[in-house]
Amino acid sequence: MQIKGSVALVTGANRGIGRAFARSLINHGAAKVYAGVRDPAGVTDADLVPLRLDVTDHEQVAAAAALADDVTIVINNAGIGGASTRLLDGSFDGARQAMDVNYFGTWAVARAFAPVLARNGGGALVNMLSLASWAGQPQFPGYAASKAAQWSLTDALRQALHAQGTLVVGVHAGFVDTDLSAWTDAAKISPATVAELTMDALAGDRFEVLADEETRRIKAALSQPVSVPSGV
């Protein structure tokens, strides 16, 4: 996938990993980068094109696809944690919201922009996933479930869009140093690292990014027998 001269859309592009994606695209020579955000006033980078886009609002998604009809790269980054949902008690509201944004929002954007990518030669669709796609997380079960669903969706999109020449990339990472992980002191990688690894994958036509050692360990462990942590 050629990044130089491309036209890209990044959802949730005003901060964190989304902004890092947008900056990296510009640094790698993208001709235009749409910053898809709920509030365009929050886009402060003068070299980005603000685009109103709430991924849970189907009218806004359709309008964005009609306006940004020149894109060749779409990065589905918008996401939330849904951490208010506990595993064994309390409301399911946070989990439902995580599924709505992380899973159905990604699906809606992919569905709207797939024809745009096809008309523009195929291009690439990138989904920001997580190591939680592969590992149950008792402390944030709603988020993990939404990422597992998003991983399944990414695989389906990869198969479905291959015929139109669209490269579909799943990006998996553990804790990234953003507001979403501010609650933990665990080791974190930088948003810029995630973005640069993703640019490398695009340039090399690779389907998957495993951004850190813990993610690579979790992926490798999928072939092992099911177990529980020691001491449990």
C-alpha positions, 0 to 999 in steps of 0.5 A: 500500500502506497502511503505517499500521496494517499488520502486517509480518514482516521476516526477519533483523530483528535487525541491519543492513538488517533492523533498519532495515526494522523500525524504519522500519515502526514509524516509519511507523505499522505496528501490529505488526512481527514480527522473524523471526530464528534466535534470538529473544533477539537481538531487543532492540527492545521494540516488535518481536515476536520470531519464531523463523525460520530461512528454511532450516528448512521446519518453522520457516517453516510454523510462522511462517506459522501464527503470524503469520497477520495479516501484510499486509507480508512483507519477505524480508531474511535473507541471507548473502554466501557469500564463502568460494567463490572463482571458479576454485578451492576448495569450493562450500560457501559458494555453496551456502549463499548459494543456500540462504538467499538464493534458496531461503529467500526462495522458502520464505517467499514460498510460505508467506506468499502465502496469508496475504497473500491472506486479508488482502487482498493486501498486499505482499511485498518482496525485498531484492536487490542490484545484484549481481542484474545484474552478475557478481562475480568476487570473490563469485560465489556471492552474485551468482548467488544474487541473480540467482536471487532477482531471477528469483524476484521477477519470477515472484512479481510475475506470480503474485501480481498476481491476488490483489492482492499488490504485489511489490517488488524492492529493489536496492542496492550496498554498504550499511553493514552487517557484510556489507560491512565488508571494503570501503572502497567508498562505502556507503549507510546501512541507513536509506536503503534502508528509507526508499526501500522505504517510499516504494515501498510507499506509492506501489505501485511495483515496484522500488527502485534505492537508489543511483547505482551500482545505477541505472547498472548497471540502465541498462547492461543494454541495452548490448552485453556487454563487459569492463572496460577494461584487461582 
